[in-house]
Amino acid sequence: MHFFKKNRIFAAHLVLNFYFSKQMAVKIRLARHGKKGYAFYHIVVADSRAPRDGKFIEKLGTYNPNTNPASIELNFDKALDWLNKGAQPTETTRAILSYKGVLLKKHLEGGIKKGALTPEAAEQKFQAWVTEKESKISAKVSETAKAKADGSKQRLSEEQKAKDAKAQAVAQKKAELAAKVAEEAAAAAPVPAPEATEAPVAPATEEAPAAAE
């Protein structure tokens, strides 16, 4: 019973491979989602004849170009399996698969099949690539975060300078206004009249005594 069950599974697998290879061209491509101005994508396996954002066979992951660096979630094993079945990635999804190491893994597995590499050597090469890739991504994230922080500091500094300049201009304008008001007030003040002074009184003189006859 187990033998027949195994054979049925194997036969179904062969039929599936034959169907995909002969009856339709299978593509690994992007299906658009999200709103206008903020689109993100599903990475899907679909019949090349199907509409771009229509029905698909299987979803492999997501791609969000709105972040820096872009966010990619990918089922590595499923993507590799579909490549081995003959699915053809579009130009964009090929770049994504290359970025995630799926194409490299497929290439190394081909080397194992040809006898050019041992499984151990292939795995060592792949892990070295993964380590280097993660290091580059980490450096990119740190660089982006630093640039963002520096930009924020510069923006705050510029905003503070603008505030200080505005405050100085307002203070100067107030001082000029106060000086003008004081000047106008001084000009409008009545001029005090000079004090009246009495004419000097001549000192009285004694009359000379009349001469005796």
C-alpha positions in Angstrom: 0.0 0.0 0.0 2.8 2.4 0.9 4.6 1.6 -2.3 1.5 2.5 -4.4 1.0 5.7 -2.4 4.6 6.7 -3.0 4.3 6.0 -6.7 1.1 8.1 -6.9 2.9 11.1 -5.3 5.9 10.7 -7.6 3.6 10.4 -10.7 1.6 13.5 -9.6 4.9 15.4 -9.3 6.0 14.4 -12.8 2.6 15.4 -14.2 2.8 18.8 -12.4 6.3 19.4 -13.8 5.2 18.4 -17.3 2.2 20.7 -17.1 4.2 23.7 -16.0 7.0 23.1 -18.5 4.8 22.3 -21.6 1.4 23.9 -21.1 2.2 27.3 -19.7 5.2 29.6 -19.1 5.5 30.2 -15.4 6.8 33.5 -14.2 8.1 34.8 -10.9 6.9 38.4 -10.9 5.6 41.3 -8.8 1.9 41.9 -8.1 1.1 45.5 -7.0 -0.7 46.4 -3.8 -1.1 49.4 -1.6 -2.3 52.9 -2.4 -1.3 55.5 -4.9 2.1 57.0 -3.9 2.8 54.2 -1.5 2.8 51.0 -3.5 4.3 47.7 -2.3 4.4 44.3 -4.0 3.8 40.6 -3.5 6.3 38.3 -5.1 4.3 35.7 -6.8 4.5 32.7 -9.2 1.9 33.1 -12.0 1.1 32.1 -15.5 2.7 34.6 -17.8 -0.6 34.9 -19.7 -2.5 36.0 -16.5 -3.0 39.8 -15.9 -0.2 41.4 -14.0 -2.1 41.9 -10.7 -4.5 39.0 -11.4 -4.6 35.4 -10.3 -1.3 33.7 -9.2 -0.2 30.1 -8.4 1.7 30.8 -5.2 2.9 33.8 -3.1 6.7 33.7 -2.3 7.1 37.0 -0.4 6.8 40.8 -0.4 8.8 43.7 -1.6 8.5 47.2 -0.2 10.6 49.8 -2.0 9.3 52.6 0.3 11.9 51.9 3.0 15.6 52.5 2.9 17.0 50.0 2.2 14.0 48.3 0.6 12.3 45.7 2.7 12.2 42.2 1.2 10.5 39.1 2.8 11.1 35.9 0.8 10.4 32.2 1.2 13.9 31.2 0.1 13.2 27.5 -0.3 10.0 27.9 -2.2 11.7 30.5 -4.6 14.6 28.1 -5.2 12.2 25.2 -5.8 10.3 27.2 -8.4 13.5 28.2 -10.2 14.5 24.5 -10.3 11.1 23.7 -11.8 11.8 26.2 -14.6 10.0 29.3 -13.5 11.4 32.4 -15.1 11.8 35.6 -13.0 11.2 39.0 -14.5 14.0 41.5 -14.5 13.0 43.0 -11.2 12.4 39.7 -9.4 15.7 38.4 -10.8 17.4 41.3 -9.0 15.5 40.5 -5.8 16.4 36.8 -6.0 20.0 37.7 -6.6 20.0 40.1 -3.7 18.6 37.3 -1.4 21.1 34.7 -2.7 18.6 32.4 -4.4 20.4 32.6 -7.7 23.7 31.9 -6.1 22.3 28.9 -4.3 20.9 27.5 -7.6 24.3 28.0 -9.2 26.1 26.2 -6.4 23.7 23.3 -6.5 24.4 23.1 -10.2 28.1 22.9 -9.4 27.4 20.0 -7.0 25.4 18.1 -9.7 28.2 18.5 -12.1 30.8 17.3 -9.6 32.6 20.6 -9.6 31.8 21.2 -5.9 31.2 19.1 -2.8 28.1 19.9 -0.8 30.3 21.1 2.1 32.4 23.4 -0.2 29.2 24.8 -1.7 27.6 25.5 1.7 30.9 27.2 2.8 30.8 29.5 -0.2 27.2 30.3 0.4 27.6 31.1 4.1 30.6 33.3 3.3 28.5 35.2 0.8 25.6 35.5 3.4 28.0 36.9 6.0 29.5 39.5 3.6 26.0 40.5 2.5 24.7 40.9 6.0 27.7 43.1 6.8 27.0 45.3 3.8 23.4 45.6 4.7 24.2 46.5 8.3 26.7 49.1 7.2 24.0 50.6 4.8 21.4 50.7 7.6 23.9 52.4 10.0 24.9 54.9 7.3 21.3 55.7 6.6 20.5 56.1 10.2 23.5 58.4 10.7 22.6 60.5 7.7 19.1 60.8 9.0 20.3 61.8 12.5 22.7 64.4 11.0 20.0 65.8 8.8 17.7 66.1 11.8 20.4 67.9 13.8 21.2 70.3 10.9 17.5 71.0 10.4 17.0 71.8 14.1 20.1 74.0 14.1 18.8 75.9 11.0 15.3 76.2 12.6 16.9 77.6 15.8 19.0 80.1 13.8 15.8 81.2 12.0 14.0 81.6 15.3 16.9 83.6 16.8 17.1 85.9 13.8 13.3 86.5 13.9 13.5 87.3 17.6 16.3 89.7 17.0 14.4 91.4 14.2 11.3 91.7 16.4 13.4 93.1 19.3 15.0 95.7 17.0 11.7 96.7 15.5 10.3 97.2 19.1 13.3 99.3 20.1 12.9 101.4 17.0 9.2 101.9 17.6 9.8 102.8 21.3 12.5 105.4 20.2 10.1 106.9 17.6 7.2 107.1 20.2 9.5 108.8 22.7 10.7 111.2 20.0 7.2 112.1 19.0 6.1 112.5 22.6 9.0 114.9 23.2 8.1 116.9 20.1 4.5 117.2 21.1 5.2 118.3 24.7 4.4 122.1 25.4 7.3 124.4 25.8 7.2 126.2 29.2 6.8 130.1 29.0 9.7 132.1 30.3 9.1 133.6 33.8 8.1 137.3 33.9 10.7 139.5 35.6 9.9 142.8 37.4 11.7 146.0 36.2 14.3 147.1 38.7 13.2 149.9 41.0 15.5 152.8 41.1 16.7 153.5 44.6 15.1 156.5 46.4 17.3 159.6 46.8 16.9 162.1 49.6 16.0 165.6 48.6 18.7 168.2 49.3 17.6 170.7 52.1 16.5 174.0 50.8 19.1 176.8 51.2 18.4 179.3 54.0 17.6 182.8 53.0 
